[in-house]
Amino acid sequence: MIRLLFCLLLVQCAYAQQNSDSGYKKPLQDVLVDIQNRFGIKIRYTDAEVAGRYVTYADWRYRPDAETTLEKVLAPLDLKVRKEKEKQYRLTTFEYYRWPVAEGWAELDRIAAQYHNEQEWEARKALLKPCILQALQLSPLPAKPASAPIITPVRKFDGYTVRNIAIEILPGVYVNGSLYAPAGSKGRIPVILNPDGHWKDQRYRPDCQYRCAALARMGAMAFSYDLFAWGESQLQFDEADHRRSLAMSIQVLGSIRILDYLLSLPDADTSRVGITGGSGAGSHTVLMTALDDRIKVSAPVVAISSYFYGGCPCESGMPVHGCGNRTDNVEIAAMAAPRPQLLVSDGGDWTDKMPEHDYPYLQKIYSYYDQFSKVSNVHLPAEGHDFGVNKRKAVYDFMAQYLKLNRNAADETKITIEQVVAMYVFGEKGEKLPPHAIHGFAQLEKLWNASH
């Protein structure tokens, strides 16, 4: 009798919870267990990821297949699953910046349907550019500090030199980098910006040193620099600040200030200016080229696709993609036309399908100017998300062609990989940071708001 009463109580409790008065509310963990059992799949998650989460109208979200059911169940919670292998999934958070490929392609097709020739495309660019600057809160630009750059003594190597430079971009805010230059050069030489991407060890990485030193040996001054709250910038800001939306604006302002300085040098050739960066710095490369006409050639590496908007708020945190009734990174890349552009893609990340849809779109835009050949794509289907030697070789070839550099001088065996401490501007422990340098994001926000 007691057992029967207990069973009736369980039924009553279940009934009390599962009706329209309670929104058919169920704990997320219970729903996931049921979905696994019903469809014969495995979903990996931690207790913390599901604790305290509930699904309303849970039973009404079920569909005949597992993936559609999971989409309907998880979307209201800003969750999704990532398929790891057949019948196995991993619970993860919703990624606003990563779209299904078909949706990304359809969106680019929608965008492209707005123009069909050079005149219509130029009108579209004229709409996008000022809107993007406004979205970044960079119209007008904040006042430029009057301070001179801080420059360390030159270091001499085989065919090139290096010196570290810090540029004050806002009062008390510095962007830091290393300027690689050809040894014994005469006359005016090209300028190549090299913002650093989202890889471990920042601009101190060997692949970054190889690239910038090789470009210098080829005959250009190559400036390798940190993104905001990245690398030596972390003397002033926490790494977590890099993932704040304002980082996107500070990075653009930093690159503009760097270019101001480099193009003021007596040996800078203002008609031969390039930029290249990988991953998040590839997104930044595209954005800078769209906004700054001083940049004549660009080479974004493992960065751009119509179904990926940039996985860091420093790439997509400010509302630039809302401009012109929405845009995407491929259309922003097209704003470089007809200036030469190389896109390097691979088979191991979100650039895996570049040759299939996005690259033909860019070719079409360049064809409006009868400059079809000035956009190129080097696709490396067997490689992954890095700035490895084959990516660097593609960049060397491209920069040599359009900036009139000596490609044969890009011999990486003659390059010295420096210790990290040698590349600091402000000393091993930041002891040389100017006294008026600000510290912390709260101070930066106050300064930024005052400058607008």
Summary of the structure (lengths in Angstrom):
residues: 452
radius of gyration: 25.7
end to end distance: 75.7
largest distance: 100.4
contacts: 1488
relative contact order: 0.12
helix: 44%
strand: 20%
